[in-house]
Amino acid sequence: KDSKIVKDLKQYCDNWDKAKAVNRGVYFFGNYGTGKTFYASCIANEIRNKGEYVLIGSAAELVRYFTRDYGRNEEAEDQVRRYPLMVIDDIGVERGNENTLSVMNEIIDMRYMAKKPLIVTSNFGLEELYKGSGIYGERIASRLEAMCVPYKVTGKDRRKNG
């Protein structure tokens, strides 16, 4: 319902080749149920419709995929580095486990070094991530700030009745 975000995201998808070339993604943040995941999924679907591969999942799912079978998943590492777009949903909820934080840091660092765009959703703004878990929060927030245009998504929880 936020026409500015919808207009900007349509423009992002229409100019995907340029966004991809300059490693420009989007960081959606705001309260629960405001449509962050919906917007990220719309972008992912549009980019898929352009014939591009998209790696998508929640932060927790991606960490599990990356460390499948209690080791390194080389296929996942290759996809993180190679796929034109990656969507990480709900970053920040995994903050309690040090190993998980380390893996998420590595995933984002791989994307950053590969110069591949990210679409990220979170309940935390970048400033909140900076204040997060010590150096982890600062490193992740710094990379996300360099790679993504932040969009605050506001409104009521759309999942609630009424």
Solvent accessible surface area in square Angstrom, and as a share of the most:
residue,aa,sasa,rsa
1,K,205,0.87
2,D,58,0.30
3,S,89,0.57
4,K,132,0.56
5,I,6,0.03
6,V,76,0.44
7,K,146,0.62
8,D,30,0.16
9,L,13,0.07
10,K,126,0.53
11,Q,104,0.46
12,Y,25,0.09
13,C,9,0.06
14,D,91,0.47
15,N,69,0.35
16,W,5,0.02
17,D,104,0.54
18,K,145,0.62
19,A,10,0.08
20,K,60,0.26
21,A,86,0.67
22,V,93,0.53
23,N,21,0.11
24,R,83,0.30
25,G,0,0.00
26,V,3,0.02
27,Y,0,0.00
28,F,0,0.00
29,F,41,0.17
30,G,6,0.05
31,N,111,0.57
32,Y,143,0.54
33,G,5,0.05
34,T,1,0.00
35,G,13,0.12
36,K,12,0.05
37,T,59,0.34
38,F,129,0.54
39,Y,9,0.03
40,A,1,0.01
41,S,35,0.22
42,C,56,0.33
43,I,1,0.01
44,A,1,0.00
45,N,77,0.40
46,E,71,0.32
47,I,0,0.00
48,R,105,0.38
49,N,121,0.62
50,K,92,0.39
51,G,66,0.64
52,E,36,0.16
53,Y,144,0.55
54,V,13,0.08
55,L,19,0.10
56,I,68,0.34
57,G,10,0.10
58,S,28,0.18
59,A,0,0.00
60,A,39,0.30
61,E,87,0.39
62,L,8,0.04
63,V,12,0.07
64,R,150,0.55
65,Y,58,0.22
66,F,1,0.01
67,T,36,0.21
68,R,114,0.42
69,D,121,0.63
70,Y,225,0.86
71,G,32,0.31
72,R,122,0.45
73,N,9,0.05
74,E,140,0.63
75,E,94,0.42
76,A,1,0.01
77,E,26,0.11
78,D,65,0.34
79,Q,21,0.09
80,V,3,0.01
81,R,113,0.41
82,R,123,0.45
83,Y,29,0.11
84,P,23,0.14
85,L,0,0.00
86,M,0,0.00
87,V,2,0.01
88,I,0,0.00
89,D,24,0.12
90,D,50,0.26
91,I,2,0.01
92,G,4,0.04
93,V,92,0.53
94,E,16,0.07
95,R,52,0.19
96,G,81,0.78
97,N,83,0.43
98,E,147,0.66
99,N,99,0.51
100,T,21,0.12
101,L,18,0.09
102,S,63,0.41
103,V,12,0.07
104,M,0,0.00
105,N,22,0.11
106,E,58,0.26
107,I,1,0.01
108,I,0,0.00
109,D,35,0.18
110,M,17,0.08
111,R,0,0.00
112,Y,78,0.30
113,M,133,0.60
114,A,34,0.26
115,K,143,0.60
116,K,54,0.23
117,P,0,0.00
118,L,0,0.00
119,I,0,0.00
120,V,0,0.00
121,T,0,0.00
122,S,0,0.00
123,N,32,0.17
124,F,56,0.23
125,G,8,0.08
126,L,17,0.09
127,E,114,0.51
128,E,87,0.39
129,L,3,0.01
130,Y,66,0.25
131,K,162,0.69
132,G,17,0.16
133,S,47,0.30
134,G,49,0.47
135,I,121,0.61
136,Y,20,0.08
137,G,1,0.01
138,E,82,0.37
139,R,87,0.32
140,I,1,0.00
141,A,0,0.00
142,S,52,0.34
143,R,46,0.17
144,L,0,0.00
145,E,89,0.40
146,A,56,0.44
147,M,0,0.00
148,C,2,0.01
149,V,59,0.34
150,P,71,0.44
151,Y,38,0.14
152,K,124,0.53
153,V,3,0.02
154,T,86,0.50
155,G,51,0.49
156,K,175,0.74
157,D,40,0.21
158,R,119,0.43
159,R,176,0.64
160,K,149,0.63
161,N,157,0.81
162,G,124,1.19
